[in-house]
Each structure stands twice: as structure tokens, then as C-alpha cells.
Amino acid sequence: MNVWVQNTGTEEVKASWDGVLYEMPPGSTVEVPVHLAHAYFGYDDTDKEQAVMRLGWVQTANDMPAALERLAAFHVTRDKPEDCRSLSPAAVRAFPGNSKRVVGGARIIDAAKA
């Protein structure tokens, strides 16, 4: 199952899942696997501390309030937002060495044939 992440903040976030890198520039809406949204954005979790630590925004306990404020700029929904302008096919990249590669339109092709 996939969900949509809206980045209403001013910074880009990159998150990887299953060998695929998802880039979320400011102002974008990206379709991501629900497990990525849970791990990186605390989707369906009341405790967001693990998510902000995974994003690398927390070094000490003093960093937690600012990190949670940064995380609040990312909104996760199950339904595609009506004002969706940037979709994951344009923002997805595959890691080098992965057996799959994502190119334009999130079409997965065999890296050996590319």
C-alpha cells in the first residue's frame, strides 16, 4: 500500500526504502510505500521520536522540539491530494548496484539491459 507525503516545508528530504531513493523537495507531493512513511515520518504512530532520529535531525534531547517542528511540515495522507503537482515518478531514483532501476515515470527496468 502506498500513501502520499506532502512537503510543505523549506527543505528537501531524501528517504530510501527497498533500494529506492525517494526525493521530496519543498512544495512537492510524493507517493511512497506506507512502511517508509511510518519509518521516516511517524505515520500512524503517536511517538514521532524514532522518525526524527532516523532523519538525522536529533543529536541530543535538546534537539527534539525543533526536530518535531520540522517534521510537522510533512503531511501524510492515504488519498492523493487534489492539489498534487509533483508525483513520485519524477522524484524516484534507484541506488547504484540495485537489481532494479527506476527511470522516467517510475518504470522499473532491468539494470543489466539499460
C-alpha positions in Angstrom: 0.0 0.0 0.0 1.2 3.5 -0.8 0.5 6.9 0.8 1.2 10.5 -0.2 3.7 12.7 1.5 3.3 16.5 1.1 6.4 18.6 1.9 5.1 22.0 2.9 8.5 23.0 4.4 11.5 24.7 3.0 14.0 21.8 3.0 14.4 18.7 0.8 14.2 15.3 2.4 15.5 12.1 0.9 14.4 8.7 2.2 15.1 5.2 0.9 13.0 2.1 1.1 13.6 -1.3 -0.6 16.6 0.0 -2.5 14.7 3.0 -3.9 15.5 6.6 -3.0 12.6 9.0 -2.7 13.3 12.7 -3.1 10.9 15.2 -1.6 11.8 18.7 -2.5 9.9 21.6 -0.8 6.4 22.1 -2.2 6.2 18.6 -3.6 3.8 15.7 -3.1 5.3 12.2 -3.4 3.8 8.8 -3.4 5.7 6.4 -1.1 5.3 3.0 0.5 3.4 3.1 3.7 6.3 1.5 5.5 8.6 4.4 4.5 6.0 6.9 5.8 5.9 5.1 9.1 9.6 4.8 9.5 10.6 8.3 8.3 7.5 10.4 9.1 5.9 8.5 12.0 2.8 7.8 10.0 0.1 6.2 12.2 2.4 6.5 15.2 1.8 8.9 18.1 5.5 8.8 19.1 7.5 10.6 16.3 10.9 10.5 18.1 12.1 7.4 16.2 11.2 9.1 12.9 13.1 12.3 13.5 16.1 10.3 14.8 16.1 8.3 11.6 16.1 11.5 9.6 19.2 12.6 11.5 17.6 15.7 13.0 18.3 14.8 16.6 21.7 14.7 18.2 20.7 15.3 21.8 17.4 15.6 23.7 17.6 19.3 23.3 17.2 18.9 19.5 13.8 17.1 19.8 11.4 20.1 19.9 13.0 21.7 16.8 13.1 18.3 15.0 9.4 17.7 15.7 8.6 21.1 14.4 10.5 20.3 11.1 8.6 17.0 10.9 5.3 18.9 11.1 6.0 20.3 7.6 5.4 16.8 6.2 1.8 15.7 5.8 0.9 12.0 5.1 -2.4 11.0 3.6 -3.9 7.8 2.1 -5.6 9.7 -0.7 -3.9 11.6 -3.4 -4.2 15.3 -2.6 -6.2 17.4 -5.1 -3.5 20.0 -5.5 -0.9 17.3 -6.2 1.7 18.8 -8.6 4.8 16.6 -8.2 4.4 12.9 -8.2 6.9 10.2 -7.2 7.7 9.1 -10.8 9.6 12.3 -11.3 11.4 12.1 -8.0 12.3 8.5 -7.6 15.8 7.2 -8.1 17.3 3.8 -7.6 20.5 3.1 -5.8 23.5 2.0 -7.8 24.1 -1.7 -7.7 20.4 -2.4 -7.2 18.9 -5.1 -9.5 16.2 -2.6 -10.4 16.4 0.9 -11.8 13.7 3.5 -11.8 13.6 5.8 -14.8 11.1 8.4 -16.0 7.6 7.6 -14.9 8.7 5.1 -12.2 9.1 2.4 -14.9 11.3 -0.3 -13.4 13.7 -1.9 -15.9 16.4 -4.4 -15.6 19.7 -2.6 -14.9 21.6 -5.1 -16.9 19.7 -4.2 -20.0 19.9 -0.4 -19.5 
